[in-house]
Amino acid sequence: MHEEVLEDCYICARPLGDEEQDEEHVVPKCLFNSEDRQKLITLPAHKSCNSSFSKDDEYFRLCITAVAYEQPQAQKLWNGPVMRGVHRPQSRGFKTSILNKILPVEVHSQAGLYLGNAEAMLQDPDRIHKVVNRITRGLYTALTKKVLPSDWPVSSDWMPATALSDPGLQMLRGPGRVIGNGTFSYNWKRLDEDDREGLFWLIFYERVVFLGYTGNKIRSRLPWYKEE
């Protein structure tokens, strides 16, 4: 998706130079079924940067496909690569850590009616946002052909699926870009006065929604923002 040759690694912002390089998938390839991997977004990155994320990507895939299980692409991934990965002998530690985070919870309808018990995985939000932030940083580079400084603030929020109807997000309304038969879609806006300030609408499996931010100014303009 990039026409210009980048001189810097979009992940660490250091010059690519003579270091060993990879074509990094901005949205992790493991999130897509094999038949949905056409026209994925890639950028050059240091091989050392790229190879450090595989376990986080696998964890993210497990959590997100579990949440979006009713969506066809998510369900196929869960029943196939996700479960095969969990049950590999070399993934015993990973499987144990997941089982230790599953607790019984009460399930209620939106009206408060008790529906019974179920099991829920206590997800690691820092690990999830680490993946989303990296995707946000990569999308910024893919769309602008610019690499953000390594210390430029990049953050994200996990949103309810109904968030796009919020009046405060009118700036993101309009047709988004869809990749992999609904596996991932996104839209974005940036501030006129500083094009490093971007707001990204990220949707995984048509169910799981994040807002990604490059910079702090654009985040502070959202109606629910509260300064810490």
LUMGUSE-183790 format. One record per residue (C-alpha): residue number from 1; residue in one letter; y, z, x. Coordinates in Angstrom, 1 decimal, m for minus. Last residue first. Example, Ala and Ser with C-alpha at 12.3 -4.5 7.8 and 13.67 -1.06 7.14 Angstrom:
<pts>
  resi  resn   north      up    east
     2     S    m1.1     7.1    13.7
     1     A    m4.5     7.8    12.3
</pts>
This chain:
<pts>
  resi  resn   north      up    east
   228     E    13.1    34.3    m6.1
   227     E    15.3    31.7    m7.9
   226     K    14.0    31.0   m11.4
   225     Y    13.3    27.5   m12.4
   224     W    12.4    27.0   m16.1
   223     P    15.1    24.4   m16.9
   222     L    14.3    22.2   m13.8
   221     R    17.4    21.7   m11.6
   220     S    16.2    24.1    m8.9
   219     R    13.2    21.9    m8.2
   218     I    15.5    19.0    m7.4
   217     K    17.4    21.1    m4.9
   216     N    14.3    22.5    m3.2
   215     G    12.8    19.6    m1.3
   214     T     9.8    17.3    m1.8
   213     Y     8.4    18.6    m5.1
   212     G     5.1    18.1    m6.8
   211     L     4.5    18.7   m10.5
   210     F     0.9    19.1   m11.4
   209     V    m1.3    18.0   m14.4
   208     V    m5.0    18.2   m15.0
   207     R    m6.3    16.3   m18.0
   206     E    m6.0    12.5   m17.6
   205     Y    m8.6    12.8   m14.7
   204     F    m5.9    14.0   m12.3
   203     I    m2.2    13.7   m13.3
   202     L     0.6    14.0   m10.8
   201     W     4.3    13.9   m11.8
   200     F     6.4    13.8    m8.6
   199     L    10.0    15.1    m8.1
   198     G    11.8    14.0    m5.0
   197     E    14.6    15.3    m2.8
   196     R    14.4    13.2     0.4
   195     D    16.6    10.7    m1.3
   194     D    19.6    13.0    m1.1
   193     E    22.6    12.2    m3.2
   192     D    20.8     9.9    m5.6
   191     L    18.1    12.6    m6.3
   190     R    14.5    11.4    m6.6
   189     K    12.2    10.4    m9.4
   188     W     8.4    10.1    m9.6
   187     N     5.4     8.9   m11.6
   186     Y     1.7     9.5   m11.1
   185     S    m1.8     8.6   m12.2
   184     F    m5.2     9.6   m11.0
   183     T    m8.8     9.1   m12.2
   182     G    m7.6     7.0   m15.1
   181     N    m9.5     3.8   m14.2
   180     G    m9.1     4.4   m10.5
   179     I    m5.3     4.4    m9.9
   178     V    m2.6     4.5   m12.6
   177     R     1.2     4.2   m12.0
   176     G     3.5     5.7   m14.6
   175     P     5.3     4.1   m17.4
   174     G     8.4     6.0   m18.6
   173     R     9.4     9.6   m18.8
   172     L    10.0    11.4   m15.5
   171     M    13.7    12.1   m16.0
   170     Q    12.9    13.5   m19.4
   169     L    11.3    16.5   m17.7
   168     G    13.6    19.2   m19.1
   167     P    13.0    18.0   m22.6
   166     D     9.3    19.1   m22.3
   165     S     7.0    16.4   m23.6
   164     L     5.7    15.9   m20.1
   163     A     4.5    19.5   m20.1
   162     T     1.7    19.1   m22.6
   161     A    m1.1    19.1   m20.0
   160     P    m0.1    22.5   m18.9
   159     M     1.4    22.6   m15.4
   158     W     0.1    23.5   m11.9
   157     D     3.3    23.7    m9.8
   156     S     3.9    22.1    m6.4
   155     S     5.6    22.5    m3.0
   154     V     7.0    20.5    m0.1
   153     P     9.8    22.0     2.0
   152     W    10.8    19.9     5.1
   151     D     9.4    21.6     8.2
   150     S     7.2    18.7     9.2
   149     P    10.1    16.3     8.8
   148     L     9.5    13.8     6.0
   147     V     8.1    10.4     6.9
   146     K     9.8     7.3     5.4
   145     K     8.3     4.2     4.0
   144     T     9.8     5.2     0.6
   143     L     6.9     4.9    m1.8
   142     A     4.0     5.5     0.7
   141     T     6.0     8.2     2.5
   140     Y     6.7    10.1    m0.7
   139     L     3.2     9.6    m1.9
   138     G     1.9    11.2     1.3
   137     R     4.1    14.3     1.0
   136     T     3.0    14.8    m2.7
   135     I    m0.7    14.3    m1.7
   134     R    m0.3    16.9     1.0
   133     N     1.3    19.3    m1.5
   132     V    m1.5    18.8    m3.9
   131     V    m4.1    19.6    m1.3
   130     K    m2.3    22.8    m0.2
   129     H    m1.7    23.6    m3.9
   128     I    m5.5    23.9    m4.4
   127     R    m6.0    26.1    m1.4
   126     D    m3.2    28.4    m2.3
   125     P    m4.4    28.6    m5.9
   124     D    m7.9    29.8    m5.0
   123     Q    m9.8    29.5    m8.3
   122     L   m11.5    32.3   m10.2
   121     M   m14.3    30.3   m11.7
   120     A   m14.9    30.9   m15.4
   119     E   m18.1    31.7   m17.3
   118     A   m18.2    31.8   m21.1
   117     N   m18.3    34.4   m23.8
   116     G   m17.8    34.0   m27.6
   115     L   m15.3    32.2   m29.9
   114     Y   m12.9    35.0   m30.7
   113     L   m10.1    33.6   m32.9
   112     G    m6.7    33.9   m31.4
   111     A    m5.1    30.9   m33.1
   110     Q    m5.3    28.8   m29.9
   109     S    m9.1    29.6   m30.0
   108     H   m10.4    32.4   m27.9
   107     V   m13.0    32.5   m25.1
   106     E   m13.9    35.9   m23.5
   105     V   m14.6    35.7   m19.7
   104     P   m17.6    36.3   m17.5
   103     L   m17.0    36.0   m13.8
   102     I   m17.6    33.3   m11.2
   101     K   m16.0    33.9    m7.9
   100     N   m19.1    35.1    m6.1
    99     L   m20.9    32.0    m7.2
    98     I   m18.3    29.8    m5.5
    97     S   m18.4    31.7    m2.2
    96     T   m22.2    31.5    m2.3
    95     K   m22.1    27.7    m2.8
    94     F   m19.7    27.3     0.2
    93     G   m22.0    29.4     2.4
    92     R   m25.0    27.4     1.4
    91     S   m23.3    24.1     2.0
    90     Q   m25.6    23.1     4.9
    89     P   m28.6    23.2     2.6
    88     R   m26.8    20.8     0.2
    87     H   m26.6    22.2    m3.3
    86     V   m22.8    22.2    m3.7
    85     G   m22.5    18.7    m2.3
    84     R   m25.1    17.3    m4.7
    83     M   m23.4    19.0    m7.6
    82     V   m20.0    17.5    m6.7
    81     P   m21.4    14.1    m5.8
    80     G   m23.2    13.5    m9.1
    79     N   m22.9    15.6   m12.3
    78     W   m19.3    16.6   m11.3
    77     L   m18.3    13.1   m10.3
    76     K   m19.6    11.6   m13.5
    75     Q   m17.9    14.3   m15.6
    74     A   m14.6    13.8   m13.8
    73     Q   m14.7    10.0   m14.4
    72     P   m15.7    10.5   m18.1
    71     Q   m13.1    13.2   m19.0
    70     E   m14.8    16.2   m20.7
    69     Y   m15.2    17.9   m17.3
    68     A   m11.4    18.1   m16.6
    67     V   m11.4    21.8   m15.5
    66     A   m14.7    21.5   m13.6
    65     T   m13.5    18.2   m12.1
    64     I   m10.4    19.9   m10.8
    63     C   m12.2    22.9    m9.2
    62     L   m14.9    20.9    m7.5
    61     R   m12.6    18.2    m6.3
    60     F   m10.2    20.8    m4.9
    59     Y   m13.0    22.5    m3.0
    58     E   m14.2    19.1    m1.5
    57     D   m10.6    18.3    m0.5
    56     D   m10.2    21.7     1.1
    55     K   m13.4    21.1     3.1
    54     S   m12.3    17.6     4.2
    53     F    m8.8    18.6     5.3
    52     S    m9.0    19.0     9.1
    51     S   m10.3    15.4     9.7
    50     N    m7.0    13.8     8.8
    49     C    m4.9    15.8    11.2
    48     S    m7.2    15.2    14.2
    47     K    m7.5    11.5    13.3
    46     H    m3.7    11.3    13.5
    45     A    m2.4     9.5    10.4
    44     P    m1.9     6.0     9.2
    43     L    m1.4     5.7     5.4
    42     T    m3.7     4.8     2.5
    41     I    m3.2     4.5    m1.2
    40     L    m6.4     3.4    m3.1
    39     K    m6.4    m0.2    m4.3
    38     Q   m10.0    m0.2    m5.6
    37     R   m11.9     3.0    m5.4
    36     D   m13.0     3.4    m9.0
    35     E   m16.6     2.0    m8.7
    34     S   m17.4     4.6    m6.0
    33     N   m16.3     7.5    m8.2
    32     F   m12.9     8.8    m7.1
    31     L   m11.9    12.3    m6.0
    30     C   m13.8    11.9    m2.7
    29     K   m11.2     9.3    m1.6
    28     P    m8.6    12.0    m1.3
    27     V    m5.2    10.9    m2.8
    26     V    m3.3     9.9     0.4
    25     H    m6.4     8.3     1.8
    24     E    m5.9     8.5     5.6
    23     E    m6.3     5.4     7.7
    22     D    m7.2     7.1    11.0
    21     Q    m5.6     7.3    14.4
    20     E    m6.6     8.4    17.9
    19     E    m3.4     9.4    19.9
    18     D    m1.6     6.6    21.7
    17     G     1.7     7.0    19.9
    16     L     1.4     8.3    16.3
    15     P     4.7    10.1    16.7
    14     R     4.7    13.6    15.2
    13     A     5.5    14.0    11.4
    12     C     2.5    16.3    10.9
    11     I     1.1    14.7     7.8
    10     Y     3.0    11.4     7.7
     9     C     2.0    10.6    11.3
     8     D     4.9     8.8    12.8
     7     E     5.6     5.2    13.8
     6     L     4.9     3.7    10.4
     5     V     4.3     0.0    10.2
     4     E     5.9    m1.5     7.2
     3     E     3.9    m3.0     4.3
     2     H     2.3     0.2     3.0
     1     M     0.0     0.0     0.0
</pts>
